[in-house]
Amino acid sequence: MFTLSRRGLRPALAAAVAVTAALIAPLAPAASAAGPATRPSPGAPGLGDPMFPLDGNGGYQVRHYALDFDWQAPRTPFEAKTTIKATATQALSRFDLDFAGNTLHTVTVDGARAAAVRDGDELVITPKSPIRDGRSFTVTVTYTADPTQTRHRDDAIEDYGWIPTPDGTVLYPQPNGAKMIFPSDDHPSRRAPITFRITVPGGLTAVANGRLVSRRDRPGGRVRWTYDSEQPVAPQLAQLAIGRFAAVDSTGPHGLPIRDHVPDALVDATDAYRKLTPGHLTWLEQRLGAYPFHRYGLLVGDTDLAVALETQTLSLLPKADLLGTRVDAERTMVHELTHQWFGDSIALRTWSDLWLSEGHARFYERLYSEEHGGDSFEAAMRTAYQNHDQWRHDYGAPAEPTEPNLFKRMRYDGSTLVLYALREEVGDAAFRRIERAWIRTYTGRAAGTGDFVALASKVAGRDLEPFLTPWLYGPATPPMPGHPDWVVTPVPRG
């Protein structure tokens, strides 16, 4: 049996493991010999993620979010309240929430007014009395939400935050836009269940992750929709959409409830492709094991953005993705569905681990597409191989992204190529065992690159770190196993 020790890691992978350890440490309550008398100190303003050092926060673990939104109309500010139940992982004199824009009104901790100061995207909160290590506490933040807030990235994400539609909104929180929606511990490794209570004008529907708990009439012809995420959600995977949606129910494998939310005018036009979801679930379950959540559905966005998003249990697909060819539609649908296993159920430890999420989603997207009338998977990988050194130069190696290039080509086909190379190296049967073991081991948990290398080595029965490290880190693309004729295009000098 093979076990991976830190001593045996290459320097780049050892550094990644060290960062991972630093990120994990705040998640567990700290053991203190001094007990309750430990001197209170400020929680860290960020987790030190290599891409976004101030995202996430130290000193506590969120146990539950409750979002109360009094939505009015598109692009119109509205009153909002976020209630956070958390547990201190150190004695806290103060702590931070990630919170961008919006007009802050009040902050209370356990019902007592707390001092709160805005510092960039950080909301620094000083409670009336320090919070003991291990103690549960409740934070309530009231504010006026600004549903026009967006930010822009020059990569595949493009615009993110509140994305308006003709009659409402959809959310694009990835990568770190949840802080524009609600105060949170905004890092992909930090997850908690969410209750959504969204009040909207009559005639509109509110949609969110998870299960619809209730729909209740309110004064003035308004309606309050309540949803329960049922399972923990990373802030970047939260979804909250408002508009004139039709709810279309169907059933997936093993009786899995499927509910699509579709703009009224697009129900018929998207029907044929949406009916393919049960088959996609069956195909993926045959390769990965049981679907990891209690329900699934597609949210069709009436938006011109070209970006689909794997918001948990409710994948967001722009309308254009379901109005084109079947091959293209299925590629997108399978990609976002695969994320429910990779990136949603198995969360990212750090943003540098994004290759695990996007690489797997693209791997199964291309594998499915080849089997159902799409392009050759091998041909796509040969093209990616030719370009790999250039992508490494421009965007960073698969597990060594830079923040501006986080969602560039290397994290998609470039990362899929790593998995393709692994399959070529160990064989299809061993690769399938690795994939199923990864799902069994880490479903419902956060995991990173070091975890994957260790697990793959254990399942394969040999140390794969010397093979995978050159693929994941560094400037040069290794030879492709089984394909000695594949050639990397040199990076132009000068």
SULHUTA-V627838 format. One record per residue. N is the residue number from 1. SS is DSSP state (H for helix, E for strand, C for the rest). PSI is psi as a letter, one per 20 degrees, with the letter a starting at -180 (999 if undefined). Layout:
n=<N | N>
ss=<SS | SS>
psi=<PSI | PSI>
//
This chain:
n=<1 | 2 | 3 | 4 | 5 | 6 | 7 | 8 | 9 | 10 | 11 | 12 | 13 | 14 | 15 | 16 | 17 | 18 | 19 | 20 | 21 | 22 | 23 | 24 | 25 | 26 | 27 | 28 | 29 | 30 | 31 | 32 | 33 | 34 | 35 | 36 | 37 | 38 | 39 | 40 | 41 | 42 | 43 | 44 | 45 | 46 | 47 | 48 | 49 | 50 | 51 | 52 | 53 | 54 | 55 | 56 | 57 | 58 | 59 | 60 | 61 | 62 | 63 | 64 | 65 | 66 | 67 | 68 | 69 | 70 | 71 | 72 | 73 | 74 | 75 | 76 | 77 | 78 | 79 | 80 | 81 | 82 | 83 | 84 | 85 | 86 | 87 | 88 | 89 | 90 | 91 | 92 | 93 | 94 | 95 | 96 | 97 | 98 | 99 | 100 | 101 | 102 | 103 | 104 | 105 | 106 | 107 | 108 | 109 | 110 | 111 | 112 | 113 | 114 | 115 | 116 | 117 | 118 | 119 | 120 | 121 | 122 | 123 | 124 | 125 | 126 | 127 | 128 | 129 | 130 | 131 | 132 | 133 | 134 | 135 | 136 | 137 | 138 | 139 | 140 | 141 | 142 | 143 | 144 | 145 | 146 | 147 | 148 | 149 | 150 | 151 | 152 | 153 | 154 | 155 | 156 | 157 | 158 | 159 | 160 | 161 | 162 | 163 | 164 | 165 | 166 | 167 | 168 | 169 | 170 | 171 | 172 | 173 | 174 | 175 | 176 | 177 | 178 | 179 | 180 | 181 | 182 | 183 | 184 | 185 | 186 | 187 | 188 | 189 | 190 | 191 | 192 | 193 | 194 | 195 | 196 | 197 | 198 | 199 | 200 | 201 | 202 | 203 | 204 | 205 | 206 | 207 | 208 | 209 | 210 | 211 | 212 | 213 | 214 | 215 | 216 | 217 | 218 | 219 | 220 | 221 | 222 | 223 | 224 | 225 | 226 | 227 | 228 | 229 | 230 | 231 | 232 | 233 | 234 | 235 | 236 | 237 | 238 | 239 | 240 | 241 | 242 | 243 | 244 | 245 | 246 | 247 | 248 | 249 | 250 | 251 | 252 | 253 | 254 | 255 | 256 | 257 | 258 | 259 | 260 | 261 | 262 | 263 | 264 | 265 | 266 | 267 | 268 | 269 | 270 | 271 | 272 | 273 | 274 | 275 | 276 | 277 | 278 | 279 | 280 | 281 | 282 | 283 | 284 | 285 | 286 | 287 | 288 | 289 | 290 | 291 | 292 | 293 | 294 | 295 | 296 | 297 | 298 | 299 | 300 | 301 | 302 | 303 | 304 | 305 | 306 | 307 | 308 | 309 | 310 | 311 | 312 | 313 | 314 | 315 | 316 | 317 | 318 | 319 | 320 | 321 | 322 | 323 | 324 | 325 | 326 | 327 | 328 | 329 | 330 | 331 | 332 | 333 | 334 | 335 | 336 | 337 | 338 | 339 | 340 | 341 | 342 | 343 | 344 | 345 | 346 | 347 | 348 | 349 | 350 | 351 | 352 | 353 | 354 | 355 | 356 | 357 | 358 | 359 | 360 | 361 | 362 | 363 | 364 | 365 | 366 | 367 | 368 | 369 | 370 | 371 | 372 | 373 | 374 | 375 | 376 | 377 | 378 | 379 | 380 | 381 | 382 | 383 | 384 | 385 | 386 | 387 | 388 | 389 | 390 | 391 | 392 | 393 | 394 | 395 | 396 | 397 | 398 | 399 | 400 | 401 | 402 | 403 | 404 | 405 | 406 | 407 | 408 | 409 | 410 | 411 | 412 | 413 | 414 | 415 | 416 | 417 | 418 | 419 | 420 | 421 | 422 | 423 | 424 | 425 | 426 | 427 | 428 | 429 | 430 | 431 | 432 | 433 | 434 | 435 | 436 | 437 | 438 | 439 | 440 | 441 | 442 | 443 | 444 | 445 | 446 | 447 | 448 | 449 | 450 | 451 | 452 | 453 | 454 | 455 | 456 | 457 | 458 | 459 | 460 | 461 | 462 | 463 | 464 | 465 | 466 | 467 | 468 | 469 | 470 | 471 | 472 | 473 | 474 | 475 | 476 | 477 | 478 | 479 | 480 | 481 | 482 | 483 | 484 | 485 | 486 | 487 | 488 | 489 | 490 | 491 | 492 | 493 | 494>
ss=<C | C | C | C | C | H | H | H | C | C | H | H | H | H | H | H | H | H | H | H | H | H | H | H | H | C | C | C | C | C | C | C | C | C | H | H | H | C | C | C | E | E | C | C | C | C | C | C | C | C | C | C | C | C | C | C | C | C | C | E | E | E | E | E | E | E | E | E | E | E | C | C | C | C | C | C | C | E | E | E | E | E | E | E | E | E | E | E | C | C | C | E | E | E | E | E | E | E | C | C | C | C | E | E | E | E | E | E | E | C | C | E | E | C | E | E | E | E | E | C | C | E | E | E | E | E | C | C | C | C | E | C | C | C | C | E | E | E | E | E | E | E | E | E | E | C | C | C | C | E | E | E | C | C | C | C | C | C | E | E | E | E | E | E | E | C | C | E | E | E | E | E | C | C | C | C | C | H | H | H | C | C | C | E | C | C | C | C | C | C | E | E | E | E | E | E | E | E | E | E | E | C | C | C | E | E | E | E | C | C | E | E | E | E | E | E | E | E | H | H | H | E | E | E | E | E | E | E | C | C | C | C | E | E | H | H | H | C | C | E | E | E | E | C | E | E | E | E | E | E | E | C | H | H | H | C | E | E | E | E | E | E | E | H | H | H | H | H | H | H | H | H | H | H | C | C | H | H | H | H | H | H | H | H | H | H | H | H | C | C | C | C | C | C | E | E | C | E | E | E | E | C | C | C | C | C | C | C | E | C | C | C | C | C | E | E | E | E | H | H | H | H | C | C | C | H | H | H | H | H | H | H | H | H | H | H | H | H | H | C | C | E | C | C | C | E | E | E | C | C | H | H | H | H | H | H | H | H | H | H | H | H | H | H | H | H | H | H | H | H | H | C | C | C | C | C | H | H | H | H | H | H | H | H | H | H | H | H | H | H | H | H | H | H | H | C | C | C | C | C | C | C | H | H | H | C | C | C | H | H | H | C | H | H | H | H | H | H | H | H | H | H | H | H | H | H | C | H | H | H | H | H | H | H | H | H | H | H | H | H | H | H | C | C | C | E | E | C | H | H | H | H | H | H | H | H | H | H | H | H | C | C | C | C | H | H | H | H | H | H | H | H | C | C | C | C | C | C | C | C | C | C | C | C | C | C | C | C | C | C | C | C | C | C>
psi=<p | p | p | p | q | h | h | i | q | q | g | g | h | h | h | g | h | g | g | g | h | h | h | h | g | i | h | q | p | p | p | p | h | i | b | i | j | p | p | q | r | q | q | q | i | r | i | k | p | h | g | n | h | j | q | r | q | r | i | r | p | p | h | q | q | p | p | o | p | m | p | g | r | p | k | p | q | r | p | q | p | p | p | p | p | r | p | p | j | r | p | p | h | r | r | q | q | p | o | p | b | q | o | p | f | q | p | q | o | k | i | p | p | q | p | p | p | p | n | c | j | p | o | o | p | o | r | h | q | q | p | q | p | i | q | q | r | p | p | p | p | q | r | o | q | n | j | i | p | q | r | q | q | l | b | h | g | c | q | r | c | o | o | q | r | h | j | c | q | r | p | n | i | p | h | l | i | h | i | i | g | q | p | r | n | m | q | h | i | o | q | q | q | p | p | p | o | o | p | r | q | q | i | q | p | p | q | r | q | b | p | o | g | q | o | p | q | r | q | j | j | r | p | p | p | p | q | p | i | h | q | q | p | q | h | i | j | q | p | o | q | p | a | n | q | p | p | o | q | a | p | a | q | k | j | p | p | p | o | q | o | p | p | g | i | j | g | g | h | j | g | g | h | h | i | i | g | h | h | g | g | g | g | h | h | h | h | i | a | q | p | i | r | i | r | r | r | p | o | o | p | m | q | i | q | j | p | r | p | l | p | p | i | n | p | p | p | q | h | h | h | j | j | b | q | g | g | g | g | h | g | g | g | h | g | h | g | h | h | h | g | o | h | f | g | o | r | p | g | r | h | i | j | h | h | h | g | h | g | g | g | h | g | h | g | h | g | g | g | h | i | l | j | a | r | p | g | g | h | h | h | h | g | h | g | h | i | g | h | g | h | g | g | h | i | q | r | g | j | l | r | q | g | h | j | g | k | a | h | h | i | e | h | h | h | h | h | g | h | g | h | g | g | h | g | i | q | g | g | h | g | h | h | g | g | h | h | g | g | g | h | j | p | j | r | q | q | a | g | h | g | g | g | g | g | g | g | g | h | i | j | q | o | j | g | h | g | h | g | h | h | h | q | r | i | q | p | r | q | p | p | i | m | i | i | p | p | p | p | q | p | p | q | 999>
//
